[in-house]
């Protein structure tokens, strides 16, 4: 039997140790920023009375999907409150929001870059394949070493894990824009930035929103796993239930995760479709105003009739 072994793991471990020693101040600064953002979002979600947050969520549900979804939102969040998982659910929502906002802020520009440059696309694609195929638990190890125990390593691992679909679908959406439309903008003398901002991004919005939806869903799944490194919230409750074989606690925490997942998925999917009850109401109001203005204006008499 061959005893030769490639020390790949040892090389990576040495590299992580070198990064920790050399750039420790950078990771401390990142930890401070991310932790501050998380604490701020948690305060916004936990400080108001629960019925205020439920009312806001119901209003969002009504605006994007109608009254049935608003009622379902109230019932779902009421069940979370009823099983005494409200603060944990809000902490989980804060983790998802912070991680998703950062992941989207990184993935969309990378997707635009990949769509604009074939060289960048060729370099980014293998990295995305690596990120998507690596087991989720592996992300927790370097994040735990670099950022120590707490919410921050969980958020950082979640960002890395959830970025890939945002990059891929942004690139796909921009590359899928009709070339004739882009050429028409170029023919009128529009700059590349204006073409991107006024033509490609609006036409690619449904695909980009699908990527954002997937980023949020992956972030929610990873935040639960991040409970293993001290991220707490519902993930911490699930880990505690596993360690104690507490079926009741595990079901209640998992049920709360499902309700949050359904709410976030339906809201982002509705925004991606571009057709919401609020949007239709505003469009109808705008059309009625335009019709009223046209009816109020005097009819134009042709010049030939005045002769």
ABEGO torsion letter per residue (X at the ends): XBABBBBAAAAAAAAAAAAAAAAAAAAAAAAAAAAAAAAAAAAAAAABBAAAAAAAAAAAAAAAAEAAAAAAAAAAAAAAAAAGAAAAAAAAAAAAAAAAAAAAAAAAAAAAAAAABAAAAAAAAAAAAAAAABBAAAAAAAAAAAAEBEAAAAAAAAAAAAAAAAAAAAAAAAAABBAAAAAAAAAAGBBAAAAAAAAAAAAAAAAAAAAAAAAAAAAAAAAAAAAAAGAEEAAAAAAAAAAAGBAAAAAAAAAAAAAAAAAAAAAAAAAAAGBBAAAAAAAAAAAAAAAAAAAABBBBBBAAAAX
